[in-house]
Amino acid sequence: QVQLVESGGGLVQAGGSLRLSCAASGSIFGFVAMGWYRQAPGKQRELVARIFNGGRTTSVADSVKGRFTISRDNAKNTVYLQMNSLKPEDTAVYYCYFMPEITKDYWGQGTQVTVSS
């Protein structure tokens, strides 16, 4: 089994920054992808950023491009989401996910990010 522990959410004013962390632990034998989704009230869950292709490629959603950066610490099995220039529309619950294999995925419990105007 794999466990994901998220941290770093909170309340911030528009224009501010937050960094989310997601640490994976347990029986980890591979890496396919790891990243973040978010879900705002009344909206569908959307992919925000991910590291994939065995950790060689990163991508972010167009809505956060230029403001959010995803990175990974291999030794710590941890992925980070640096969020700058936050906007009220970034308010959501952010969920970390991890795919050690193409047929398996694990999810964190979610962390709330609230951006006030």
Secondary structure, DSSP 8 states (H G I E B T S, - for coil): -EEEEEE--EEEETT--EEEEEEEEES----SEEEEEEE-TTS--EEEEEEEGGGTEEEE-GGGTTTEEEEEEGGGTEEEEEE-S--GGG-EEEEEEEEEETTEEEE---EEEEEE-
